Amino acid sequence: MLNDAFHYRTDSLYADSVRVNSILQSVGTPVYIYSLKRILTNYYTIRDAFFGAGIHAHVHYSAKANANLAILRTLIAAGAQIDAVSGGEIYRALQAGASPKSLVFAGVGKTVSELRYAMEQGVGWINGENIEEFSLIDHLAGTLGIRQQVSLRLNPNIAAKTLPHIATGHGGAKFGLSADAISRILSRAADYPHLIFDGIHVHIGSQLHDVTETVQAVQLARDLAAEFPIIQTLDIGGGIPVAYSPGETLPDVRDFAEALAPVVAGYQVLLEPGRRIVADAGILVTEVQYIKHQGDESFVIVDAGMTELIRPMLYNAHHEVTPVERKPGSILHAQLVGPVCESTDVFAQRIALQGVERGDALALLTAGAYGMVMASNYNARPRPPEVVIHPNGETWSVARRRETWADLTALEE
Ligand code: LLP
């Protein structure tokens, strides 16, 4: 959706105060463009909403949403901490200047080498998700001669009303531990001499639409924590939603903060928002290669596809499409499709574009989260560059260059 960062001046799309077309002239398409100013505003909105509700929360930006170093550096410099789900994300966060103590390391299947790396670096919390994992972390901490602070991830058995693909809190999901399993581990805390059991972690899904469900899940975590005084921290996950379509009504960050405040009172609180910080601060710009009429259908074929932004194909997710330069002309109703050799490579089944022609640039909006991080090299397509508009809103740079064909073969014999 259009917003303060991506807006029209007359008929030209701007990213903050930079004309998008001027970026395309030197960088080409497809390209991701991010507004660092918007990212900072989104971060401050979350931090301040919780602070305003009386919760002094640590905001651990969930790097899985967009782990570009320029974004991580900007957020870390502004005081954000990081939620990492792999050794690679820990590495990126450290490269971007995160202090190891400020990192949360979560994930359902952490490997021995990832755990050892995390502990050697000194990450603040490891969120464990199964009994074997706690024994392993305890053993590794023992061999490293440290005591590792951990949280236990609760599976609250709540089916969040979100897209089925991104719900994680129902009992049948692979995530987390039941309340009973957590109680069993905590009542035998002495069996894990190298662990400091500090927190209960709960995350029921992404793009949460219902504050009540979130409160219920956090309440279960809090009730469990209350039985074990060693637990001082509640990590209440991510999931703060973002509107992808005009007219979509969603709870505001403040609604979550105010509803959660009484539940978490007395605990240190960690948040793990990803999408709400970066989604509406990014667009993917693509160029129309061909317009084709076949049968009763029209197709606008662009130079980005499921390799650049897979959300529409994977989740049936909606991204608004808007021209980089608006112009007059007749309206074409068409399918917006990519170039990849898969019939599922469709961004939208039916969009209306005015005066569209070969060579026009189109922007897919709200693409800053789970866009580039999920991009692939399928069909030997180099991944696109990422451009950042600096927080001054006026200047920009290429934060990650476009991959080349040489990059595609660089790792092979
Ligand atoms: N914490 C945990 C434990 C998570 O699993 C996630 C997201 C987050 C935090 C951040 O959630 P957020 O604030 O971004 O909603 N690729 C999907 C989304 C997958 C989310 C995975 N976990 C998409 O494109 O919609």
Boltz pocket constraint, residues with backbone or C-beta under 6 A from the ligand:
constraints:
  - pocket:
      binder: B
      contacts: [[A, 62], [A, 64], [A, 65], [A, 83], [A, 106], [A, 166], [A, 168], [A, 203], [A, 205], [A, 206], [A, 207], [A, 237], [A, 238], [A, 239], [A, 240], [A, 272], [A, 273], [A, 274], [A, 275], [A, 276], [A, 311], [A, 315], [A, 369], [A, 370]]
      max_distance: 6.0
